[in-house]
Amino acid sequence: MAKKEKKDHVHASGKRKRAIARATVRPGTGVIRINSMHINTMEPEVARLRIQEPVMLAGESALKVDIDVNVCGGGWSGQVEAGRLAIAKALAEYFGEEMKKTFLDYDRHMLVADTRFKEARKFGTHSRARAKRQKSYR
C-alpha cells in the first residue's frame, strides 16, 4: 500500500447562521490571520479566545503552520463560530485522524456545523416570525 502524500496546503470552509469562513493552512511559523489582520488585534477578547480553541487543542503542531481565514456575512458571533469551524476542519485534514479525534472529543461543533437559522418572518404577521394579531372578543 502506498504511503499517503502530505499536502502542502489545505482549504476548508465553515458556516454559522449567515456567516461563511474559508481557512487555508500551509507550512509556516504559527501565524494566524483573520481577514488579513493578526489574531491578537481581534476584539472582543471572548471572540479571540473562541476562535483560538482549535489552535490551542492542536498544541505544538499548530506552531508549524500558518492559518489564513477570510470571513464574511453575519454578525461577529456567527463569524467567530464559522471561523472556528473552518480552522478546526482545516487542521484536522492537514494533521490527520488523531487531530480529528481530539477535536471531536472536545466539542462536536468543531467539525460538524450547527445548521440552525433564524426563522423567516411570515406574511400578515407583526415583526417576529410567530407573532400573530391579537384577537378581541368584545
N, CA, C and O atoms as CSV, one atom per row, in Angstrom:
chain,resi,resn,atom,element,x,y,z
A,1,MET,N,N,0.841,-1.182,0.000
A,1,MET,CA,C,0.000,0.000,0.000
A,1,MET,C,C,0.886,1.245,0.000
A,1,MET,O,O,1.833,1.331,0.782
A,2,ALA,N,N,0.589,2.193,-0.857
A,2,ALA,CA,C,1.408,3.399,-0.990
A,2,ALA,C,C,1.203,4.332,0.200
A,2,ALA,O,O,0.102,4.449,0.739
A,3,LYS,N,N,2.286,4.991,0.594
A,3,LYS,CA,C,2.214,5.954,1.694
A,3,LYS,C,C,1.476,7.205,1.212
A,3,LYS,O,O,1.696,7.671,0.094
A,4,LYS,N,N,0.605,7.740,2.058
A,4,LYS,CA,C,-0.188,8.915,1.683
A,4,LYS,C,C,0.704,10.146,1.613
A,4,LYS,O,O,1.443,10.444,2.551
A,5,GLU,N,N,0.630,10.853,0.503
A,5,GLU,CA,C,1.411,12.075,0.290
A,5,GLU,C,C,0.830,13.201,1.147
A,5,GLU,O,O,-0.380,13.429,1.117
A,6,LYS,N,N,1.669,13.911,1.910
A,6,LYS,CA,C,1.192,15.019,2.730
A,6,LYS,C,C,1.042,16.268,1.862
A,6,LYS,O,O,1.938,16.607,1.089
A,7,LYS,N,N,-0.097,16.947,1.996
A,7,LYS,CA,C,-0.374,18.144,1.194
A,7,LYS,C,C,0.428,19.325,1.722
A,7,LYS,O,O,0.734,19.398,2.912
A,8,ASP,N,N,0.772,20.263,0.813
A,8,ASP,CA,C,1.499,21.436,1.267
A,8,ASP,C,C,0.566,22.518,1.783
A,8,ASP,O,O,1.000,23.373,2.555
A,9,HIS,N,N,-0.712,22.512,1.381
A,9,HIS,CA,C,-1.694,23.426,1.958
A,9,HIS,C,C,-3.091,22.808,1.861
A,9,HIS,O,O,-3.364,21.976,0.995
A,10,VAL,N,N,-3.966,23.238,2.774
A,10,VAL,CA,C,-5.322,22.687,2.869
A,10,VAL,C,C,-6.316,23.843,2.951
A,10,VAL,O,O,-6.081,24.818,3.663
A,11,HIS,N,N,-7.423,23.733,2.223
A,11,HIS,CA,C,-8.510,24.699,2.293
A,11,HIS,C,C,-9.712,24.037,2.959
A,11,HIS,O,O,-10.008,22.872,2.694
A,12,ALA,N,N,-10.409,24.780,3.828
A,12,ALA,CA,C,-11.634,24.279,4.452
A,12,ALA,C,C,-12.577,25.456,4.673
A,12,ALA,O,O,-12.141,26.603,4.765
A,13,SER,N,N,-13.868,25.163,4.758
A,13,SER,CA,C,-14.843,26.229,4.989
A,13,SER,C,C,-15.750,25.864,6.153
A,13,SER,O,O,-15.931,24.692,6.482
A,14,GLY,N,N,-16.316,26.900,6.767
A,14,GLY,CA,C,-17.246,26.713,7.871
A,14,GLY,C,C,-18.366,27.731,7.771
A,14,GLY,O,O,-18.161,28.852,7.307
A,15,LYS,N,N,-19.558,27.329,8.212
A,15,LYS,CA,C,-20.715,28.223,8.164
A,15,LYS,C,C,-21.408,28.232,9.517
A,15,LYS,O,O,-21.452,27.223,10.220
A,16,ARG,N,N,-21.949,29.394,9.865
A,16,ARG,CA,C,-22.776,29.530,11.056
A,16,ARG,C,C,-23.727,30.683,10.806
A,16,ARG,O,O,-23.290,31.804,10.547
A,17,LYS,N,N,-25.025,30.419,10.881
A,17,LYS,CA,C,-26.054,31.388,10.552
A,17,LYS,C,C,-25.768,31.968,9.167
A,17,LYS,O,O,-25.734,31.212,8.196
A,18,ARG,N,N,-25.564,33.267,9.040
A,18,ARG,CA,C,-25.307,33.875,7.723
A,18,ARG,C,C,-23.819,34.053,7.441
A,18,ARG,O,O,-23.451,34.551,6.377
A,19,ALA,N,N,-22.963,33.657,8.370
A,19,ALA,CA,C,-21.520,33.857,8.219
A,19,ALA,C,C,-20.870,32.669,7.508
A,19,ALA,O,O,-21.223,31.515,7.751
A,20,ILE,N,N,-19.918,32.971,6.631
A,20,ILE,CA,C,-19.165,31.940,5.924
A,20,ILE,C,C,-17.678,32.247,6.087
A,20,ILE,O,O,-17.238,33.375,5.865
A,21,ALA,N,N,-16.912,31.228,6.479
A,21,ALA,CA,C,-15.471,31.395,6.667
A,21,ALA,C,C,-14.725,30.389,5.797
A,21,ALA,O,O,-15.140,29.239,5.655
A,22,ARG,N,N,-13.612,30.846,5.215
A,22,ARG,CA,C,-12.744,29.970,4.431
A,22,ARG,C,C,-11.346,30.044,5.042
A,22,ARG,O,O,-10.771,31.125,5.171
A,23,ALA,N,N,-10.809,28.884,5.416
A,23,ALA,CA,C,-9.497,28.829,6.063
A,23,ALA,C,C,-8.492,28.117,5.168
A,23,ALA,O,O,-8.825,27.155,4.477
A,24,THR,N,N,-7.259,28.605,5.192
A,24,THR,CA,C,-6.148,27.988,4.471
A,24,THR,C,C,-5.038,27.706,5.474
A,24,THR,O,O,-4.609,28.595,6.209
A,25,VAL,N,N,-4.579,26.456,5.495
A,25,VAL,CA,C,-3.471,26.063,6.365
A,25,VAL,C,C,-2.306,25.680,5.470
A,25,VAL,O,O,-2.449,24.866,4.558
A,26,ARG,N,N,-1.131,26.286,5.744
A,26,ARG,CA,C,0.077,25.977,4.975
A,26,ARG,C,C,1.268,25.949,5.930
A,26,ARG,O,O,1.198,26.537,7.009
A,27,PRO,N,N,2.353,25.282,5.559
A,27,PRO,CA,C,3.537,25.258,6.428
A,27,PRO,C,C,4.018,26.667,6.726
A,27,PRO,O,O,4.022,27.532,5.850
A,28,GLY,N,N,4.425,26.889,7.973
A,28,GLY,CA,C,4.874,28.236,8.355
A,28,GLY,C,C,5.395,28.275,9.770
A,28,GLY,O,O,5.996,27.319,10.260
A,29,THR,N,N,5.151,29.420,10.431
A,29,THR,CA,C,5.721,29.658,11.755
A,29,THR,C,C,4.674,29.881,12.842
A,29,THR,O,O,5.021,30.348,13.927
A,30,GLY,N,N,3.415,29.565,12.589
A,30,GLY,CA,C,2.389,29.695,13.616
A,30,GLY,C,C,1.620,30.999,13.578
A,30,GLY,O,O,1.002,31.367,14.577
A,31,VAL,N,N,1.635,31.713,12.461
A,31,VAL,CA,C,0.922,32.982,12.328
A,31,VAL,C,C,-0.544,32.696,11.979
A,31,VAL,O,O,-0.835,31.886,11.099
A,32,ILE,N,N,-1.463,33.373,12.683
A,32,ILE,CA,C,-2.897,33.239,12.402
A,32,ILE,C,C,-3.434,34.605,12.021
A,32,ILE,O,O,-3.291,35.566,12.776
A,33,ARG,N,N,-4.058,34.693,10.843
A,33,ARG,CA,C,-4.630,35.947,10.367
A,33,ARG,C,C,-6.105,35.748,10.065
A,33,ARG,O,O,-6.494,34.771,9.425
A,34,ILE,N,N,-6.930,36.692,10.537
A,34,ILE,CA,C,-8.357,36.719,10.249
A,34,ILE,C,C,-8.609,37.949,9.390
A,34,ILE,O,O,-8.345,39.065,9.837
A,35,ASN,N,N,-9.109,37.777,8.172
A,35,ASN,CA,C,-9.313,38.885,7.232
A,35,ASN,C,C,-8.067,39.758,7.117
A,35,ASN,O,O,-8.157,40.984,7.183
A,36,SER,N,N,-6.911,39.130,6.944
A,36,SER,CA,C,-5.599,39.769,6.765
A,36,SER,C,C,-5.100,40.540,7.984
A,36,SER,O,O,-4.126,41.285,7.876
A,37,MET,N,N,-5.739,40.381,9.135
A,37,MET,CA,C,-5.280,41.039,10.363
A,37,MET,C,C,-4.820,39.965,11.347
A,37,MET,O,O,-5.436,38.905,11.453
A,38,HIS,N,N,-3.732,40.250,12.066
A,38,HIS,CA,C,-3.216,39.295,13.046
A,38,HIS,C,C,-4.276,39.038,14.112
A,38,HIS,O,O,-5.022,39.944,14.483
A,39,ILE,N,N,-4.340,37.807,14.601
A,39,ILE,CA,C,-5.417,37.426,15.530
A,39,ILE,C,C,-5.336,38.197,16.852
A,39,ILE,O,O,-6.361,38.373,17.511
A,40,ASN,N,N,-4.154,38.658,17.256
A,40,ASN,CA,C,-4.024,39.382,18.517
A,40,ASN,C,C,-4.709,40.744,18.492
A,40,ASN,O,O,-4.941,41.330,19.549
A,41,THR,N,N,-5.037,41.259,17.308
A,41,THR,CA,C,-5.730,42.542,17.218
A,41,THR,C,C,-7.249,42.372,17.249
A,41,THR,O,O,-7.980,43.362,17.225
A,42,MET,N,N,-7.729,41.140,17.300
A,42,MET,CA,C,-9.167,40.864,17.238
A,42,MET,C,C,-9.855,41.232,18.550
A,42,MET,O,O,-9.366,40.908,19.632
A,43,GLU,N,N,-10.983,41.906,18.442
A,43,GLU,CA,C,-11.798,42.281,19.600
A,43,GLU,C,C,-13.218,41.791,19.363
A,43,GLU,O,O,-13.615,41.728,18.199
A,44,PRO,N,N,-14.000,41.447,20.342
A,44,PRO,CA,C,-13.702,41.348,21.767
A,44,PRO,C,C,-12.826,40.133,22.100
A,44,PRO,O,O,-12.646,39.238,21.274
A,45,GLU,N,N,-12.296,40.120,23.304
A,45,GLU,CA,C,-11.379,39.059,23.721
A,45,GLU,C,C,-12.051,37.695,23.711
A,45,GLU,O,O,-11.410,36.693,23.393
A,46,VAL,N,N,-13.337,37.643,24.056
A,46,VAL,CA,C,-14.090,36.385,24.048
A,46,VAL,C,C,-14.054,35.758,22.655
A,46,VAL,O,O,-13.880,34.547,22.519
A,47,ALA,N,N,-14.220,36.583,21.629
A,47,ALA,CA,C,-14.184,36.102,20.252
A,47,ALA,C,C,-12.805,35.550,19.912
A,47,ALA,O,O,-12.690,34.506,19.271
A,48,ARG,N,N,-11.762,36.251,20.340
A,48,ARG,CA,C,-10.396,35.811,20.066
A,48,ARG,C,C,-10.113,34.454,20.710
A,48,ARG,O,O,-9.529,33.569,20.085
A,49,LEU,N,N,-10.532,34.302,21.958
A,49,LEU,CA,C,-10.305,33.035,22.651
A,49,LEU,C,C,-11.101,31.900,22.015
A,49,LEU,O,O,-10.619,30.772,21.914
A,50,ARG,N,N,-12.323,32.209,21.590
A,50,ARG,CA,C,-13.186,31.192,20.971
A,50,ARG,C,C,-12.599,30.696,19.645
A,50,ARG,O,O,-12.634,29.500,19.353
A,51,ILE,N,N,-12.071,31.608,18.857
A,51,ILE,CA,C,-11.535,31.230,17.553
A,51,ILE,C,C,-10.172,30.550,17.683
A,51,ILE,O,O,-9.740,29.862,16.758
A,52,GLN,N,N,-9.487,30.732,18.819
A,52,GLN,CA,C,-8.185,30.109,19.041
A,52,GLN,C,C,-8.289,28.707,19.636
A,52,GLN,O,O,-7.273,28.023,19.755
A,53,GLU,N,N,-9.495,28.257,20.015
A,53,GLU,CA,C,-9.651,26.940,20.640
A,53,GLU,C,C,-9.037,25.798,19.823
A,53,GLU,O,O,-8.293,24.995,20.387
A,54,PRO,N,N,-9.319,25.693,18.512
A,54,PRO,CA,C,-8.719,24.587,17.765
A,54,PRO,C,C,-7.185,24.650,17.739
A,54,PRO,O,O,-6.519,23.614,17.740
A,55,VAL,N,N,-6.632,25.863,17.716
A,55,VAL,CA,C,-5.183,26.020,17.693
A,55,VAL,C,C,-4.586,25.580,19.031
A,55,VAL,O,O,-3.535,24.940,19.064
A,56,MET,N,N,-5.257,25.922,20.127
A,56,MET,CA,C,-4.787,25.515,21.453
A,56,MET,C,C,-4.843,23.999,21.612
A,56,MET,O,O,-3.941,23.399,22.196
A,57,LEU,N,N,-5.901,23.381,21.091
A,57,LEU,CA,C,-6.018,21.923,21.173
A,57,LEU,C,C,-4.963,21.234,20.307
A,57,LEU,O,O,-4.496,20.148,20.651
A,58,ALA,N,N,-4.587,21.854,19.191
A,58,ALA,CA,C,-3.573,21.272,18.310
A,58,ALA,C,C,-2.201,21.292,18.973
A,58,ALA,O,O,-1.346,20.462,18.663
A,59,GLY,N,N,-1.992,22.236,19.882
A,59,GLY,CA,C,-0.750,22.293,20.654
A,59,GLY,C,C,0.460,22.675,19.826
A,59,GLY,O,O,0.416,23.627,19.047
A,60,GLU,N,N,1.560,21.916,20.001
A,60,GLU,CA,C,2.827,22.215,19.333
A,60,GLU,C,C,2.722,22.113,17.807
A,60,GLU,O,O,3.450,22.800,17.089
A,61,SER,N,N,1.830,21.270,17.316
A,61,SER,CA,C,1.690,21.101,15.860
A,61,SER,C,C,1.275,22.397,15.190
A,61,SER,O,O,1.669,22.656,14.053
A,62,ALA,N,N,0.478,23.223,15.879
A,62,ALA,CA,C,-0.034,24.464,15.293
A,62,ALA,C,C,1.080,25.488,15.069
A,62,ALA,O,O,0.910,26.417,14.279
A,63,LEU,N,N,2.214,25.332,15.749
A,63,LEU,CA,C,3.336,26.258,15.561
A,63,LEU,C,C,4.074,26.006,14.255
A,63,LEU,O,O,4.932,26.796,13.863
A,64,LYS,N,N,3.742,24.902,13.575
A,64,LYS,CA,C,4.413,24.559,12.316
A,64,LYS,C,C,3.626,25.007,11.092
A,64,LYS,O,O,4.064,24.790,9.962
A,65,VAL,N,N,2.456,25.638,11.307
A,65,VAL,CA,C,1.616,26.042,10.174
A,65,VAL,C,C,1.157,27.489,10.317
A,65,VAL,O,O,1.038,28.006,11.428
A,66,ASP,N,N,0.902,28.134,9.187
A,66,ASP,CA,C,0.258,29.449,9.146
A,66,ASP,C,C,-1.194,29.241,8.766
A,66,ASP,O,O,-1.504,28.403,7.920
A,67,ILE,N,N,-2.091,30.003,9.390
A,67,ILE,CA,C,-3.525,29.878,9.129
A,67,ILE,C,C,-4.056,31.231,8.678
A,67,ILE,O,O,-3.908,32.232,9.379
A,68,ASP,N,N,-4.675,31.253,7.501
A,68,ASP,CA,C,-5.335,32.451,6.982
A,68,ASP,C,C,-6.824,32.164,6.889
A,68,ASP,O,O,-7.230,31.152,6.316
A,69,VAL,N,N,-7.648,33.061,7.456
A,69,VAL,CA,C,-9.098,32.877,7.431
A,69,VAL,C,C,-9.747,34.120,6.834
A,69,VAL,O,O,-9.434,35.241,7.237
A,70,ASN,N,N,-10.647,33.926,5.879
A,70,ASN,CA,C,-11.473,35.007,5.346
A,70,ASN,C,C,-12.897,34.750,5.791
A,70,ASN,O,O,-13.444,33.676,5.540
A,71,VAL,N,N,-13.510,35.738,6.458
A,71,VAL,CA,C,-14.866,35.592,6.967
A,71,VAL,C,C,-15.720,36.733,6.452
A,71,VAL,O,O,-15.280,37.882,6.429
A,72,CYS,N,N,-16.957,36.416,6.033
A,72,CYS,CA,C,-17.879,37.464,5.608
A,72,CYS,C,C,-19.300,37.069,5.989
A,72,CYS,O,O,-19.610,35.890,6.166
A,73,GLY,N,N,-20.148,38.071,6.110
A,73,GLY,CA,C,-21.559,37.842,6.412
A,73,GLY,C,C,-21.824,37.653,7.898
A,73,GLY,O,O,-20.922,37.319,8.667
A,74,GLY,N,N,-23.067,37.871,8.287
A,74,GLY,CA,C,-23.474,37.640,9.663
A,74,GLY,C,C,-22.918,38.649,10.640
A,74,GLY,O,O,-22.341,39.662,10.244
A,75,GLY,N,N,-23.093,38.370,11.919
A,75,GLY,CA,C,-22.583,39.221,12.990
A,75,GLY,C,C,-21.269,38.675,13.509
A,75,GLY,O,O,-20.775,37.661,13.015
A,76,TRP,N,N,-20.697,39.343,14.508
A,76,TRP,CA,C,-19.382,38.943,14.989
A,76,TRP,C,C,-19.409,37.555,15.618
A,76,TRP,O,O,-18.444,36.802,15.483
A,77,SER,N,N,-20.490,37.205,16.301
A,77,SER,CA,C,-20.563,35.896,16.947
A,77,SER,C,C,-20.641,34.764,15.922
A,77,SER,O,O,-19.954,33.751,16.058
A,78,GLY,N,N,-21.469,34.935,14.906
A,78,GLY,CA,C,-21.564,33.942,13.846
A,78,GLY,C,C,-20.263,33.810,13.084
A,78,GLY,O,O,-19.881,32.708,12.692
A,79,GLN,N,N,-19.571,34.930,12.868
A,79,GLN,CA,C,-18.291,34.900,12.172
A,79,GLN,C,C,-17.241,34.147,12.973
A,79,GLN,O,O,-16.434,33.408,12.409
A,80,VAL,N,N,-17.252,34.334,14.285
A,80,VAL,CA,C,-16.297,33.632,15.146
A,80,VAL,C,C,-16.551,32.131,15.084
A,80,VAL,O,O,-15.607,31.352,14.945
A,81,GLU,N,N,-17.806,31.715,15.186
A,81,GLU,CA,C,-18.137,30.289,15.146
A,81,GLU,C,C,-17.797,29.682,13.783
A,81,GLU,O,O,-17.305,28.555,13.714
A,82,ALA,N,N,-18.055,30.419,12.703
A,82,ALA,CA,C,-17.721,29.931,11.364
A,82,ALA,C,C,-16.207,29.808,11.201
A,82,ALA,O,O,-15.723,28.831,10.628
A,83,GLY,N,N,-15.464,30.782,11.697
A,83,GLY,CA,C,-14.005,30.739,11.627
A,83,GLY,C,C,-13.428,29.594,12.430
A,83,GLY,O,O,-12.495,28.923,11.988
A,84,ARG,N,N,-13.977,29.372,13.603
A,84,ARG,CA,C,-13.542,28.270,14.472
A,84,ARG,C,C,-13.746,26.929,13.779
A,84,ARG,O,O,-12.872,26.063,13.815
A,85,LEU,N,N,-14.904,26.763,13.148
A,85,LEU,CA,C,-15.218,25.532,12.424
A,85,LEU,C,C,-14.267,25.339,11.242
A,85,LEU,O,O,-13.766,24.236,11.027
A,86,ALA,N,N,-14.017,26.401,10.476
A,86,ALA,CA,C,-13.131,26.304,9.313
A,86,ALA,C,C,-11.699,25.962,9.725
A,86,ALA,O,O,-11.054,25.132,9.085
A,87,ILE,N,N,-11.201,26.593,10.787
A,87,ILE,CA,C,-9.845,26.314,11.266
A,87,ILE,C,C,-9.724,24.869,11.724
A,87,ILE,O,O,-8.759,24.186,11.380
A,88,ALA,N,N,-10.702,24.396,12.502
A,88,ALA,CA,C,-10.657,23.027,13.022
A,88,ALA,C,C,-10.708,22.007,11.885
A,88,ALA,O,O,-9.978,21.016,11.907
A,89,LYS,N,N,-11.571,22.248,10.889
A,89,LYS,CA,C,-11.665,21.318,9.764
A,89,LYS,C,C,-10.364,21.281,8.964
A,89,LYS,O,O,-9.922,20.212,8.542
A,90,ALA,N,N,-9.756,22.440,8.759
A,90,ALA,CA,C,-8.502,22.503,8.009
A,90,ALA,C,C,-7.365,21.808,8.764
A,90,ALA,O,O,-6.584,21.067,8.167
A,91,LEU,N,N,-7.274,22.046,10.077
A,91,LEU,CA,C,-6.225,21.400,10.871
A,91,LEU,C,C,-6.423,19.891,10.916
A,91,LEU,O,O,-5.455,19.134,10.840
A,92,ALA,N,N,-7.683,19.444,11.040
A,92,ALA,CA,C,-7.966,18.011,11.077
A,92,ALA,C,C,-7.576,17.347,9.760
A,92,ALA,O,O,-7.052,16.233,9.754
A,93,GLU,N,N,-7.829,18.028,8.651
A,93,GLU,CA,C,-7.458,17.463,7.350
A,93,GLU,C,C,-5.939,17.485,7.156
A,93,GLU,O,O,-5.378,16.564,6.563
A,94,TYR,N,N,-5.282,18.516,7.646
A,94,TYR,CA,C,-3.838,18.661,7.473
A,94,TYR,C,C,-3.068,17.646,8.316
A,94,TYR,O,O,-2.117,17.031,7.834
A,95,PHE,N,N,-3.482,17.469,9.591
A,95,PHE,CA,C,-2.732,16.611,10.507
A,95,PHE,C,C,-3.266,15.182,10.613
A,95,PHE,O,O,-2.562,14.309,11.121
A,96,GLY,N,N,-4.488,14.920,10.150
A,96,GLY,CA,C,-4.974,13.541,10.093
A,96,GLY,C,C,-5.957,13.160,11.183
A,96,GLY,O,O,-6.497,14.006,11.897
A,97,GLU,N,N,-6.171,11.850,11.285
A,97,GLU,CA,C,-7.228,11.275,12.132
A,97,GLU,C,C,-7.044,11.555,13.620
A,97,GLU,O,O,-8.029,11.740,14.335
A,98,GLU,N,N,-5.816,11.588,14.091
A,98,GLU,CA,C,-5.594,11.797,15.525
A,98,GLU,C,C,-6.082,13.183,15.960
A,98,GLU,O,O,-6.684,13.335,17.023
A,99,MET,N,N,-5.815,14.183,15.128
A,99,MET,CA,C,-6.273,15.543,15.410
A,99,MET,C,C,-7.802,15.610,15.349
A,99,MET,O,O,-8.436,16.271,16.172
A,100,LYS,N,N,-8.381,14.920,14.367
A,100,LYS,CA,C,-9.833,14.880,14.219
A,100,LYS,C,C,-10.485,14.302,15.471
A,100,LYS,O,O,-11.496,14.822,15.942
A,101,LYS,N,N,-9.911,13.230,16.008
A,101,LYS,CA,C,-10.447,12.604,17.219
A,101,LYS,C,C,-10.330,13.548,18.420
A,101,LYS,O,O,-11.228,13.603,19.260
A,102,THR,N,N,-9.224,14.286,18.497
A,102,THR,CA,C,-9.033,15.258,19.588
A,102,THR,C,C,-10.131,16.316,19.559
A,102,THR,O,O,-10.704,16.648,20.597
A,103,PHE,N,N,-10.425,16.848,18.366
A,103,PHE,CA,C,-11.463,17.871,18.233
A,103,PHE,C,C,-12.844,17.317,18.573
A,103,PHE,O,O,-13.624,17.980,19.256
A,104,LEU,N,N,-13.153,16.112,18.105
A,104,LEU,CA,C,-14.467,15.524,18.375
A,104,LEU,C,C,-14.660,15.227,19.857
A,104,LEU,O,O,-15.761,15.384,20.384
A,105,ASP,N,N,-13.588,14.797,20.533
A,105,ASP,CA,C,-13.680,14.524,21.972
A,105,ASP,C,C,-13.919,15.811,22.763
A,105,ASP,O,O,-14.608,15.794,23.783
A,106,TYR,N,N,-13.352,16.923,22.294
A,106,TYR,CA,C,-13.501,18.199,22.995
A,106,TYR,C,C,-14.883,18.806,22.764
A,106,TYR,O,O,-15.590,19.133,23.716
A,107,ASP,N,N,-15.265,18.956,21.485
A,107,ASP,CA,C,-16.542,19.571,21.134
A,107,ASP,C,C,-16.914,19.158,19.718
A,107,ASP,O,O,-16.147,19.391,18.784
A,108,ARG,N,N,-18.072,18.552,19.550
A,108,ARG,CA,C,-18.506,18.056,18.250
A,108,ARG,C,C,-18.656,19.194,17.238
A,108,ARG,O,O,-18.452,18.985,16.042
A,109,HIS,N,N,-19.011,20.398,17.706
A,109,HIS,CA,C,-19.220,21.529,16.802
A,109,HIS,C,C,-17.921,22.103,16.235
A,109,HIS,O,O,-17.948,23.078,15.484
A,110,MET,N,N,-16.788,21.501,16.592
A,110,MET,CA,C,-15.530,21.904,15.966
A,110,MET,C,C,-15.454,21.382,14.534
A,110,MET,O,O,-14.827,22.002,13.676
A,111,LEU,N,N,-16.098,20.235,14.277
A,111,LEU,CA,C,-16.020,19.630,12.945
A,111,LEU,C,C,-17.371,19.499,12.256
A,111,LEU,O,O,-17.427,19.277,11.047
A,112,VAL,N,N,-18.462,19.632,13.009
A,112,VAL,CA,C,-19.805,19.496,12.440
A,112,VAL,C,C,-20.524,20.831,12.601
A,112,VAL,O,O,-20.610,21.363,13.708
A,113,ALA,N,N,-21.039,21.369,11.502
A,113,ALA,CA,C,-21.670,22.693,11.520
A,113,ALA,C,C,-22.997,22.672,12.271
A,113,ALA,O,O,-23.726,21.681,12.234
A,114,ASP,N,N,-23.302,23.773,12.951
A,114,ASP,CA,C,-24.587,23.984,13.596
A,114,ASP,C,C,-25.489,24.630,12.548
A,114,ASP,O,O,-25.260,25.779,12.169
A,115,THR,N,N,-26.505,23.919,12.076
A,115,THR,CA,C,-27.285,24.355,10.916
A,115,THR,C,C,-28.484,25.222,11.269
A,115,THR,O,O,-29.297,25.514,10.392
A,116,ARG,N,N,-28.621,25.642,12.519
A,116,ARG,CA,C,-29.784,26.444,12.897
A,116,ARG,C,C,-29.727,27.843,12.297
A,116,ARG,O,O,-28.670,28.474,12.268
A,117,PHE,N,N,-30.873,28.321,11.817
A,117,PHE,CA,C,-31.000,29.655,11.245
A,117,PHE,C,C,-32.137,30.389,11.936
A,117,PHE,O,O,-32.979,29.770,12.587
A,118,LYS,N,N,-32.161,31.693,11.797
A,118,LYS,CA,C,-33.271,32.494,12.281
A,118,LYS,C,C,-34.490,32.158,11.433
A,118,LYS,O,O,-34.391,32.090,10.208
A,119,GLU,N,N,-35.639,31.945,12.072
A,119,GLU,CA,C,-36.849,31.620,11.331
A,119,GLU,C,C,-37.344,32.842,10.557
A,119,GLU,O,O,-37.333,33.959,11.072
A,120,ALA,N,N,-37.769,32.620,9.339
A,120,ALA,CA,C,-38.207,33.715,8.482
A,120,ALA,C,C,-39.527,34.299,8.970
A,120,ALA,O,O,-40.379,33.590,9.505
A,121,ARG,N,N,-39.678,35.601,8.775
A,121,ARG,CA,C,-40.913,36.276,9.158
A,121,ARG,C,C,-42.017,35.911,8.168
A,121,ARG,O,O,-41.779,35.880,6.960
A,122,LYS,N,N,-43.234,35.631,8.674
A,122,LYS,CA,C,-44.350,35.235,7.811
A,122,LYS,C,C,-45.180,36.458,7.418
A,122,LYS,O,O,-45.230,37.448,8.149
A,123,PHE,N,N,-45.822,36.378,6.265
A,123,PHE,CA,C,-46.649,37.494,5.813
A,123,PHE,C,C,-47.890,37.604,6.700
A,123,PHE,O,O,-48.329,36.612,7.282
A,124,GLY,N,N,-48.446,38.793,6.801
A,124,GLY,CA,C,-49.651,39.019,7.593
A,124,GLY,C,C,-49.421,38.999,9.093
A,124,GLY,O,O,-50.378,38.975,9.867
A,125,THR,N,N,-48.156,39.010,9.514
A,125,THR,CA,C,-47.848,38.992,10.946
A,125,THR,C,C,-47.123,40.277,11.314
A,125,THR,O,O,-46.823,41.115,10.464
A,126,HIS,N,N,-46.854,40.402,12.596
A,126,HIS,CA,C,-46.093,41.561,13.066
A,126,HIS,C,C,-44.603,41.290,12.859
A,126,HIS,O,O,-44.229,40.526,11.969
A,127,SER,N,N,-43.772,41.899,13.659
A,127,SER,CA,C,-42.337,41.901,13.408
A,127,SER,C,C,-41.660,40.535,13.562
A,127,SER,O,O,-40.670,40.270,12.879
A,128,ARG,N,N,-42.164,39.671,14.432
A,128,ARG,CA,C,-41.467,38.416,14.705
A,128,ARG,C,C,-42.040,37.263,13.891
A,128,ARG,O,O,-43.120,37.381,13.312
A,129,ALA,N,N,-41.325,36.168,13.849
A,129,ALA,CA,C,-41.674,35.042,12.979
A,129,ALA,C,C,-43.010,34.399,13.350
A,129,ALA,O,O,-43.755,33.968,12.469
A,130,ARG,N,N,-43.318,34.332,14.643
A,130,ARG,CA,C,-44.535,33.626,15.064
A,130,ARG,C,C,-45.590,34.545,15.674
A,130,ARG,O,O,-46.627,34.072,16.138
A,131,ALA,N,N,-45.337,35.842,15.677
A,131,ALA,CA,C,-46.284,36.785,16.286
A,131,ALA,C,C,-47.523,36.905,15.415
A,131,ALA,O,O,-47.419,37.129,14.209
A,132,LYS,N,N,-48.694,36.759,16.019
A,132,LYS,CA,C,-49.961,36.886,15.294
A,132,LYS,C,C,-50.718,38.092,15.844
A,132,LYS,O,O,-50.436,38.573,16.942
A,133,ARG,N,N,-51.685,38.569,15.059
A,133,ARG,CA,C,-52.504,39.697,15.501
A,133,ARG,C,C,-53.396,39.221,16.641
A,133,ARG,O,O,-53.987,38.142,16.585
A,134,GLN,N,N,-53.478,40.050,17.672
A,134,GLN,CA,C,-54.261,39.682,18.846
A,134,GLN,C,C,-55.754,39.765,18.534
A,134,GLN,O,O,-56.215,40.694,17.870
A,135,LYS,N,N,-56.496,38.775,19.026
A,135,LYS,CA,C,-57.928,38.703,18.764
A,135,LYS,C,C,-58.695,39.319,19.917
A,135,LYS,O,O,-58.358,39.091,21.078
A,136,SER,N,N,-59.737,40.108,19.609
A,136,SER,CA,C,-60.547,40.695,20.654
A,136,SER,C,C,-61.990,40.205,20.500
A,136,SER,O,O,-62.552,40.244,19.406
A,137,TYR,N,N,-62.576,39.747,21.597
A,137,TYR,CA,C,-63.948,39.222,21.545
A,137,TYR,C,C,-64.966,40.249,22.023
A,137,TYR,O,O,-66.162,39.960,21.993
A,138,ARG,N,N,-64.558,41.413,22.454
A,138,ARG,CA,C,-65.508,42.416,22.955
A,138,ARG,C,C,-65.347,43.724,22.245
A,138,ARG,O,O,-66.064,44.680,22.539
